[in-house]
């Protein structure tokens, strides 16, 4: 069994045995191994579970557009998550209708996959890790909020790798402020500059 298949198998085992909170489906990382550039997101959503790949929903389209804007194709980068199952919340309305929505993964849920994610990082052996949003940021830097550190390279001593924190692409969906959009675009240009120094 290849190393990547072993990782997938470990993910499957954890996800199928997890009963502490509602979840729906799971995926693994996507992209070449080894790879110079590794993006780490939060957790899959509904579209990701259906298609079996990270970042293919609305946020994924935003992500891909900006990736293309700095001269990269999706096929050239590796994309993975901090949590590999879809964390969900289920609400029942007064008329008995059930609605399912995404929720932020809990700290114990992130810890479930920490070892597997480190295995994937070792396997991919990237020159740089780009964290997307607060969840992976907290796993790979000392910061607790993306607003304090986005668009700047930090060095992770444990991994011996540079980490470049960015806002999650879904932030553009919720924050249509032009000032925020220009900050987000600047971060991609800064990333382009950082990649040129690798």
N, C-alpha and C positions, 0 to 999 in steps of 0.2 A: 504493500500500500504506500502510495506517495505521501510525502509530508503534508501536502495541501489536503489530501483526502482524509488524513488522520485528524487534521484540525476540524474539517467538516463533521467528521464522526463524533468528535468531542463536543462540538456545538450541539449536534442533534441530541446526544445523550443528556446534556444539561437541560436543554429546552423541553424535552419530552418528560423529564422527571421533575420539573419545577412546578410546584403547586401553591406557592405562597401568595400569589396575586394573579389577577387575570392577564393572560398574554394570548397572542394569536399568531401562530406561524413563526418561522425563523429563516434567516439567510446567512450566507458567509460572505467574505470579501470577494472583490471582482477586479480583474486586471492582471498584468504580467507579473511573474515571479522569476528572478529578482526584478526590482524596479527602483529607479532613482528617486521617484516621488511617491509618497504615501499620504493620502488624505484620510483622516479619521473623523467620522461623523458621530451622531448620537445613537440612534436606534432606527430600525426600519419602520416605515409606515405601511398603510394598506396597499398602495401601488407596488412598493418594494416587495412585499410578501407575495403578491399576485405574480409579479414578473421574476421573482427570485434573484434580484440584483439590488445593490445599494444605489441610492440617488437616481431614481427613475421617475419619481412623482413630479409635482410642480416645482419643488425646491431643486430637484435634480436637473430640470430644464434650465433653471436660472444658473445653477452651478456649471452646466455644460457650456452655456453661452459665454460665461466669463472665462472659463477654461480656454475656449476657442479664441477669445479676445486677446489672450497673451501667447497665442501661437501653439497651444497644446491640444491634442485630441484625447478623448476619453480612453482610447485604446493604449495610450502611452503612459497612463498613470494607474496606480493601484488605489482602490477605494474600499474602505472597510468601516466598521462601527465599533463603538465602545460596548454596546449591548447588542446581542445578535437576534434576540426575539423582539416581536412587536409588543411593547407594554400598552395595555388598553384599559380604559374605564368603560363600564357598562352602566347605562342609565335606563331605567324603566319609567316611562311617562304614566300619567294617571289613567290613560286609556289602554295601558298595557303594552305600548309600543316600545321595543328595545332599540336603543341607539348605542353604537360603539364608536369611541374616539381614541386618539392617541393620548398617552400620558408620558411624563418624563420618567425615565427609569429610576428606580430607587437605588440608594447607595449599595445595599446588599446584592442587588441585581447586577450592578456594574462589577462588583467584586467577583461574582460568579465567573465572569469572562476574562478577568485581568490576566491570568496565566496564559490563556489561549491567545489573547491579543498580543502579549509579549512574544509568544511563539511565532505568531504571524509576522511580527516586526522583524524578528531574527531571520526568518525565512526570506522575507522580501528584501531585507538589508538596504533600506532606502538611504539616500544621502541627506534627505530632509523629510520631516514629518509635519504636515499641516493639519492642525486641529480645527474643526468647524463647530463653533458654538461652545457653550460653557461646560457641557458634560465631559468631552474629551480634554478640554483645557485643564480641568481640575485633576484629571488623571496623569497629565504629563508636565504640568508646571506647578508652581506654588501659588498661582493666582486663583482667585475665586470668581472673578468676573471678567468677561471678554473686553468690556469697556476700558479696563485699565491697561491692556497690553496688546491689543490687536495691531497687526501690521509690523511687528518687531520680532526679530529672531532671538530666541532664548536657547540655552544649551542644557539638555537633560543629561546630567552626570551619570545616572544609572544606565541609560541606554547609550551614552556617548554619541548622541545625535542632536543636531539642531532642530528646534521646534518652532514653527511659525504659526501663531494663533490668528484665526480669522473669525469673523461673524459667521453664523450658520446662514446659508443662502435663504432659508425660510424667513429670516429677519426682514428681508426686502419685501416679502409678501405682507407682513404685518406693519411695517414702518415705511410708509410711502413718502416720508419727508425727503425733500430734495437734498438737504444737507447730509442726511444719513446716506443717501444713494451715492453722493460724491465721495464720502468717507470710504464706503464699501469699494467703489471703483479704484480709489487711490491704493487701498490695501492690495488689490490684485496687481496693480502696477509695481508696488513694493515687492510683491512676491516674484514677479517677473525679474526684477533686479536681483533679488536674492538667488534665484535659480541660475542666473548668469554667472554667479560667483562660485557655483559648486564645482 
